[in-house]
């Protein structure tokens, strides 16, 4: 499954942030002013309604710059992998410090 595109936008809040591209972002990004918190307050009811109805085309879906590094796997598997990676990193660091 392909990862969704992301883009920097002011459409949802007036503050520049990276979000997953959806209809709201595409429709309003070009005209969005750098007017935080005014845009945030203006769009707040729209975003709340989108959350209530699970309308992913109208809500803000923030995704940081590391979004492409996402791993699609069950949460338990992700925790196991992260734990193993941390153990490896700590062991490597300890070996460098102690030598």
SVG drawing of the C-alpha trace seen along z (x, -y; Angstrom):
<svg xmlns="http://www.w3.org/2000/svg" viewBox="-21 -37 60 46">
<polyline fill="none" stroke="black" stroke-width="0.4" points="0.0,0.0 1.4,-3.4 2.0,-6.0 -0.2,-9.2 1.5,-12.4 2.1,-15.1 2.5,-18.8 3.2,-21.9 0.0,-23.9 -1.7,-26.8 -5.2,-25.6 -6.3,-24.2 -4.9,-26.6 -3.1,-29.4 0.2,-28.0 2.5,-26.1 2.4,-22.4 2.8,-19.2 -0.4,-17.3 -1.5,-14.4 -3.0,-15.7 -6.8,-15.5 -9.6,-17.5 -9.7,-20.3 -6.0,-20.9 -6.2,-21.0 -9.2,-23.2 -8.0,-25.8 -4.2,-25.7 -3.6,-28.3 -5.8,-30.9 -4.9,-30.2 -3.4,-33.2 -0.6,-33.1 -3.1,-34.1 -2.8,-31.8 -4.8,-31.5 -7.6,-33.2 -7.8,-30.5 -7.6,-27.9 -10.7,-29.3 -12.5,-29.8 -11.9,-26.2 -12.4,-24.6 -16.1,-23.8 -15.4,-22.3 -12.7,-20.1 -14.8,-19.0 -17.6,-18.0 -15.2,-16.1 -13.9,-14.2 -17.4,-13.3 -18.3,-11.8 -14.8,-10.4 -14.6,-12.5 -10.9,-12.2 -11.2,-14.5 -12.1,-17.4 -10.0,-17.0 -6.4,-17.8 -4.2,-14.7 -0.8,-15.9 2.2,-13.9 5.7,-15.0 8.7,-14.9 9.5,-11.4 6.1,-10.2 7.7,-8.1 9.4,-6.0 6.1,-4.6 6.0,-0.9 2.8,1.0 2.6,3.8 0.7,4.9 1.4,2.7 2.8,5.7 5.3,6.4 6.3,2.7 6.9,2.6 9.1,5.7 11.1,4.3 11.6,0.9 12.7,2.7 15.2,4.7 16.5,1.7 16.9,-0.2 18.8,2.7 21.1,2.8 21.7,-1.0 22.4,-0.9 24.8,2.1 26.6,0.3 26.8,-2.9 28.0,-1.2 30.7,0.6 32.0,-2.7 32.0,-4.4 33.7,-1.6 36.5,-1.1"/>
</svg>
